[in-house]
Amino acid sequence: MALTYKARRRWALVILVIGLPIYIVLAVTLVNVLNRPGFLVELLIYIGLGIAWVLPFKGIFKGIGQPDPDEAPQGDE
């Protein structure tokens, strides 16, 4: 079942406000567990994790910045 536009907007907000800070803490914790392996390796880990978090949520974020396609167009009266 596909989510409506409003539901996708709400889930996107929840993911960005709650999920992303949690993911950032987990990413930093992971790098700290690896005992700071070196600048380039650390940078590659952060870049990889920065891309990896959005892949499962691609469908939710797609088209969020556009006007609601289900809403009737507003005419100039």
N, C-alpha and C positions, 0 to 999 in steps of 0.2 A: 504494500500500500504506500503510495507516494504521499509525502507530507505537503500540506498546503503552504502557500507563500508565508503566511503569518506564523505558522508553526516553525518553518525553517528559520525565520528571523528570530524567533524566541530561542530556539535551540542554539543558533549561532551566538547570541548574546550570552547564554549560559556557558557555552564552551569557551568563549573569550574571557569572561569575567571570573569564572570559577576554575574551569579545566586548564586553561593555559598557565596560570600561576602555579598550579600544582605540578604541571608537567615541567615547568622551568626549575622548580625545586628538585624534582627527581633527576633532571638532566645534570644539574650542578652536583648533586649528591653522587651520581654515577662517575663523573669526572674526578671528584675528590677520592672516591674509593680506588680509582686507578692511580692514585698518588701523583697527580699532575704529570702526565707522561711526556710533556714537552709542548712547546707552543704550537707547532704545526699540527701535531697529532690532536691536541686539545681543540684547536680551531676546526679541524676536520670532523671531530666528534660533534661539536656544537652545530656545525653546518648540516651534518647528516641528521641529527636529531631535530633540528629546526625545520627540515623538509619533511621528515617522517611523521611528525605530529599531525600535519594537515591532510595527508593522503586519505585516511579513513573518513575525514569530514568534508571531502571535496564536494560531494553532492549537496551538502547542507549549505555551504558557503556560495555555491554557484548561483549567480543572478540576484544576490541579496541587495546589491546597490541599485538595482533597477526598480522602476515603479511596479506596483502590484499588478500582475497580468490579469488577475481575476476581477479587479475593480473596474467598474464602468468608467469610461473616459469622462473627464470633467470638461464640459463645454464652456466657452466664453459667452457669458450671458450679458 
